[in-house]
């Protein structure tokens, strides 16, 4: 039973009194039945359990959130490294193509100087063992990059040996280097190759014949340069009475380049040198024209090389034009090494070959 005029509460109850510090103020009374007490206790216990669980679980939740953020950061970083890997692999692929081009050019230099294959020590390279690459989404790119690296290293080692041998040869054979035709008689941007060396369909007879040089189309008046140092052995129009075949070359210049080469320049417009004159590599010797048997302005360019039987035999001039990149250089080198037996070419006339 309660006091202070309050209505009595039946049953088991919990009485709570709140007394203000000022005794003149009203006292507050709260009565809780057993059911309310049980509910309050349950709620309090639940809150306590919730707080305890949070104390234990909070580090794990926070850790998971941090791990997720770190994971996303790693994904972004992996993508960035993957993109960089692709870029580096493409750069290595371009470098690989460049080293292959250099290798082809060095082979052409060997052929130009007449070095036999058994004189070369730079043919085998230094193969390297492939490195093991763990499986991953970028495993293929990594293996490709490792393969390119090994191939480029091998090519560079070979090129290093090539260069050393060529430098030694040039130091010991300076005169031969000066008289070896090694540059284009026309500037690269000024001509179009219209008829290569070898068998072709003649524009005049419409039958297959052997073309002993290159036809390089260019505008009339385009300057023609000496591909090597030499002596002019013929300049002008070959006499019709002595040879119809050579008369067809129109205005022609023939250079004796040392003891091993003779270079011929046909269908010229203006001849700018005289017989007996010494010329240097790169000197202007004539201009492009359309004289003789010619359907359009062009330069007919031949390189003839002295063979063992003392005959000057035509060879593909593209082998000796080292300052120009040809589209079919690999096939060109293969054909040059096969050394075909040439029989259907016009021998040099007396005024030029003797």
PERA-V536339 format. One record per pair of residues at least 12 apart in sequence whose C-alpha atoms are under 10 Angstrom apart, sorted by the first residue. I is the first residue (numbers start at 1). GAP is how many residues later the second one is. If there is no record, write none. Layout:
[[I;GAP] [I;GAP]]
This chain:
[[1;12] [1;14] [2;13] [2;27] [2;29] [4;23] [4;25] [6;23] [9;22] [9;23] [9;24] [10;23] [11;22] [11;23] [12;19] [12;20] [12;21] [12;22] [12;23] [13;17] [13;18] [13;19] [13;20] [13;21] [13;22] [13;23] [13;24] [14;16] [14;17] [14;18] [14;19] [14;20] [14;22] [14;23] [15;14] [15;15] [15;16] [15;17] [15;18] [16;12] [16;13] [16;14] [16;15] [16;16] [17;12] [17;13] [17;14] [18;12] [78;60] [79;59] [81;57] [82;55] [82;56] [82;59] [82;60] [83;55] [85;53] [85;56] [85;57] [85;60] [86;52] [86;55] [86;56] [86;59] [88;53] [88;57] [89;52] [89;53] [89;54] [89;55] [89;56] [89;57] [89;59] [89;60] [90;55] [90;58] [91;54] [92;52] [92;53] [92;54] [92;55] [92;56] [92;57] [92;60] [93;51] [93;52] [93;55] [93;56] [93;59] [94;54] [95;53] [95;54] [95;57] [96;52] [96;53] [96;55] [96;56] [96;57] [96;59] [96;60] [97;55] [98;54] [99;52] [99;53] [99;54] [99;55] [99;56] [99;57] [99;60] [100;51] [100;52] [100;55] [100;56] [100;59] [101;224] [101;228] [101;229] [102;53] [102;54] [102;57] [103;52] [103;53] [103;55] [103;56] [103;59] [104;221] [104;225] [104;226] [104;229] [105;214] [105;217] [105;218] [105;219] [105;220] [105;224] [105;228] [106;53] [106;56] [106;57] [106;60] [106;216] [107;55] [107;212] [107;223] [107;226] [108;74] [108;210] [108;211] [108;212] [108;213] [108;214] [108;221] [108;222] [108;224] [108;225] [108;228] [109;53] [109;57] [109;73] [109;210] [109;211] [109;212] [109;213] [110;52] [110;55] [110;56] [110;209] [111;208] [111;209] [111;222] [111;225] [111;226] [112;65] [112;68] [112;69] [112;70] [112;205] [112;207] [112;208] [112;209] [112;210] [113;53] [113;56] [113;57] [113;60] [113;63] [113;64] [113;67] [113;68] [113;69] [113;207] [114;66] [115;51] [115;54] [116;221] [117;220] [119;46] [120;41] [120;42] [120;45] [120;46] [121;37] [121;40] [121;41] [121;44] [122;33] [122;35] [122;36] [122;37] [122;38] [122;39] [122;40] [122;41] [122;42] [122;43] [123;32] [123;35] [123;36] [123;38] [123;39] [124;30] [124;31] [124;33] [124;34] [125;26] [125;28] [125;29] [125;30] [125;31] [125;32] [125;33] [125;34] [125;36] [126;24] [126;25] [126;27] [126;28] [126;29] [126;30] [126;31] [126;32] [127;23] [127;24] [127;26] [127;27] [127;28] [128;19] [128;21] [128;22] [128;23] [128;25] [128;26] [129;18] [129;21] [130;13] [130;16] [130;17] [130;19] [130;20] [131;12] [131;15] [131;16] [131;19] [132;14] [133;13] [175;54] [175;83] [176;53] [176;81] [176;82] [176;83] [176;84] [177;51] [177;52] [177;81] [178;49] [178;50] [178;51] [178;52] [178;79] [178;80] [178;102] [178;103] [179;48] [179;49] [179;50] [179;51] [179;52] [179;77] [179;78] [179;79] [179;80] [179;81] [179;82] [179;83] [179;101] [179;102] [180;47] [180;48] [180;49] [180;50] [180;77] [180;78] [180;79] [180;80] [180;81] [180;82] [180;83] [180;101] [180;125] [180;140] [181;45] [181;46] [181;47] [181;48] [181;49] [181;76] [181;80] [181;81] [181;82] [181;100] [181;122] [181;136] [181;138] [181;139] [181;140] [181;141] [182;44] [182;45] [182;46] [182;99] [182;135] [182;136] [182;137] [182;138] [182;139] [182;140] [182;141] [182;142] [183;42] [183;43] [183;44] [183;45] [183;98] [183;99] [183;134] [183;135] [183;137] [183;138] [183;139] [183;140] [183;141] [184;40] [184;41] [184;42] [184;43] [184;44] [184;98] [184;117] [184;133] [184;134] [184;136] [184;137] [184;138] [184;139] [184;140] [185;31] [185;38] [185;39] [185;40] [185;41] [185;42] [185;43] [185;80] [185;96] [185;97] [185;98] [185;99] [185;100] [185;101] [185;114] [185;116] [185;136] [186;30] [186;31] [186;32] [186;36] [186;37] [186;38] [186;39] [186;40] [186;41] [186;96] [186;98] [186;101] [186;102] [186;113] [186;115] [187;31] [187;35] [187;36] [187;37] [187;38] [187;136] [187;137] [188;135] [188;136] [188;137] [189;29] [190;26] [190;27] [190;28] [190;29] [190;32] [190;33] [191;24] [191;25] [191;26] [191;27] [191;28] [191;31] [191;107] [191;108] [192;23] [192;24] [192;25] [192;26] [192;106] [193;21] [193;22] [193;23] [193;24] [193;25] [193;105] [193;106] [194;20] [194;21] [194;22] [194;23] [194;104] [195;16] [195;18] [195;19] [195;20] [195;21] [195;22] [195;105] [196;15] [196;16] [196;17] [196;18] [196;19] [196;20] [196;120] [196;121] [196;122] [197;13] [197;14] [197;15] [197;16] [197;17] [197;18] [197;104] [197;105] [197;117] [197;118] [197;119] [197;120] [197;121] [198;12] [198;13] [198;14] [198;15] [198;16] [198;116] [198;117] [198;118] [198;144] [199;12] [199;13] [199;145] [203;90] [203;91] [203;92] [204;89] [204;90] [204;91] [209;135] [209;136] [210;132] [210;133] [210;134] [210;135] [210;136] [211;89] [211;91] [211;103] [211;105] [211;133] [211;134] [211;135] [212;88] [212;89] [212;90] [212;91] [212;92] [212;101] [212;102] [212;103] [212;104] [212;105] [212;130] [212;132] [212;133] [212;134] [213;50] [213;51] [213;52] [213;86] [213;87] [213;88] [213;89] [213;90] [213;91] [213;101] [213;102] [213;103] [213;104] [213;105] [214;51] [214;84] [214;85] [214;86] [214;87] [214;88] [214;89] [214;102] [214;103] [214;104] [215;51] [215;52] [215;82] [215;83] [215;84] [215;85] [215;86] [215;87] [216;72] [216;81] [216;82] [216;83] [216;84] [216;85] [217;71] [217;72] [217;73] [217;79] [217;80] [217;81] [217;82] [217;83] [218;69] [218;70] [218;71] [218;78] [218;79] [218;80] [218;81] [219;68] [219;69] [219;70] [219;71] [219;77] [219;78] [219;79] [219;80] [220;48] [220;49] [220;50] [220;67] [220;68] [220;69] [220;70] [220;76] [220;77] [220;78] [220;79] [221;47] [221;48] [221;49] [221;65] [221;66] [221;67] [221;68] [221;76] [221;77] [222;46] [222;47] [222;48] [222;64] [222;65] [222;66] [222;67] [222;75] [222;76] [222;77] [223;45] [223;46] [223;47] [223;49] [223;60] [223;61] [223;62] [223;63] [223;64] [223;65] [224;41] [224;44] [224;46] [224;47] [224;48] [224;58] [224;59] [224;60] [224;61] [224;62] [224;63] [224;64] [224;75] [225;40] [225;54] [225;55] [225;56] [225;57] [225;58] [225;59] [225;60] [225;61] [225;62] [226;29] [226;31] [226;37] [226;38] [226;39] [226;53] [226;54] [226;55] [226;56] [226;57] [226;58] [226;59] [226;60] [227;28] [227;30] [227;36] [227;52] [227;53] [227;54] [227;55] [227;56] [227;57] [227;76] [227;93] [227;94] [228;27] [228;28] [228;29] [228;30] [228;33] [228;35] [228;51] [228;52] [228;53] [228;54] [228;55] [229;26] [229;27] [229;28] [229;29] [229;49] [229;50] [229;51] [229;52] [229;53] [229;54] [230;24] [230;25] [230;26] [230;27] [230;28] [230;29] [230;31] [230;32] [230;33] [230;46] [230;47] [230;48] [230;49] [230;50] [230;51] [231;23] [231;24] [231;25] [231;26] [231;27] [231;31] [231;43] [231;44] [231;45] [231;46] [231;47] [231;48] [231;49] [232;21] [232;22] [232;23] [232;24] [232;25] [232;30] [232;31] [232;41] [232;42] [232;43] [232;44] [232;45] [232;46] [232;47] [232;53] [232;120] [233;20] [233;21] [233;22] [233;23] [233;24] [233;29] [233;30] [233;41] [233;42] [233;43] [233;44] [233;45] [233;118] [233;119] [233;120] [233;121] [234;18] [234;19] [234;20] [234;21] [234;22] [234;30] [234;39] [234;40] [234;41] [234;42] [234;43] [234;117] [234;118] [234;119] [235;16] [235;17] [235;18] [235;19] [235;20] [235;29] [235;30] [235;36] [235;37] [235;38] [235;39] [235;40] [235;41] [235;42] [235;50] [235;51] [235;117] [236;13] [236;14] [236;15] [236;16] [236;17] [236;18] [236;30] [236;32] [236;34] [236;35] [236;36] [236;37] [236;38] [236;39] [237;12] [237;13] [237;14] [237;15] [237;16] [237;29] [237;30] [237;31] [237;34] [237;54] [237;55] [238;12] [238;13] [238;14] [238;15] [238;111] [238;113] [238;114] [242;107] [242;108] [242;109] [243;106] [243;107] [245;48] [245;101] [245;104] [246;20] [246;46] [246;100] [246;101] [246;102] [246;103] [247;19] [247;44] [247;45] [247;46] [248;18] [248;19] [248;43] [248;44] [248;45] [248;46] [249;15] [249;16] [249;17] [249;18] [249;19] [249;41] [249;42] [249;43] [249;44] [249;45] [249;50] [249;51] [250;15] [250;16] [250;17] [250;18] [250;19] [250;39] [250;40] [250;41] [250;42] [250;43] [250;44] [251;14] [251;15] [251;16] [251;17] [251;18] [251;19] [251;20] [251;35] [251;36] [251;37] [251;38] [251;39] [251;40] [251;41] [252;12] [252;13] [252;14] [252;15] [252;16] [252;17] [252;18] [252;19] [252;34] [252;39] [252;40] [252;47] [252;48] [253;12] [253;13] [253;14] [253;15] [253;18] [253;19] [253;20] [253;21] [253;22] [253;32] [253;33] [253;48] [253;99] [254;12] [254;21] [254;31] [254;48] [254;97] [254;98] [254;99] [255;20] [255;21] [255;22] [255;23] [255;24] [255;30] [255;48] [255;97] [256;20] [256;22] [256;48] [256;96] [256;97] [257;21] [257;22] [257;24] [257;46] [257;47] [257;48] [259;46] [259;47] [260;44] [260;45] [260;46] [260;47] [260;50] [260;52] [261;42] [261;43] [261;44] [261;45] [261;46] [261;51] [261;52] [261;53] [262;40] [262;41] [262;42] [262;43] [262;44] [262;50] [262;51] [262;52] [262;86] [262;90] [262;91] [263;38] [263;39] [263;40] [263;41] [263;42] [263;51] [263;54] [264;35] [264;36] [264;37] [264;38] [264;39] [264;40] [264;88] [265;20] [265;21] [265;22] [265;23] [265;34] [265;35] [265;36] [265;37] [265;38] [266;20] [266;22] [266;23] [266;24] [266;25] [266;26] [266;27] [266;28] [266;32] [266;33] [266;34] [266;35] [266;36] [267;20] [267;21] [267;22] [267;23] [267;24] [267;25] [267;26] [267;27] [267;29] [267;30] [267;31] [267;32] [267;33] [267;34] [268;17] [268;18] [268;19] [268;20] [268;21] [268;22] [268;23] [268;24] [268;29] [268;30] [268;31] [268;32] [269;17] [269;18] [269;19] [269;20] [269;21] [269;22] [269;28] [269;29] [269;30] [270;15] [270;16] [270;17] [270;18] [270;19] [270;21] [271;13] [271;14] [271;15] [271;16] [271;17] [271;18] [272;12] [272;13] [272;14] [272;15] [273;12] [273;13] [287;12] [288;12] [301;15] [301;16] [302;12] [302;13] [302;14] [302;15] [302;16] [303;12] [303;13] [303;14] [303;15] [303;16] [303;17] [304;12] [304;13] [304;44] [304;49] [311;36] [311;37] [311;42] [312;35] [312;36] [312;41] [313;28] [313;29] [313;30] [313;32] [313;33] [313;34] [313;35] [314;28] [314;31] [314;32] [314;33] [314;34] [315;21] [315;24] [315;25] [315;27] [316;16] [316;19] [316;20] [318;14] [318;15] [319;13] [319;14] [319;17]]
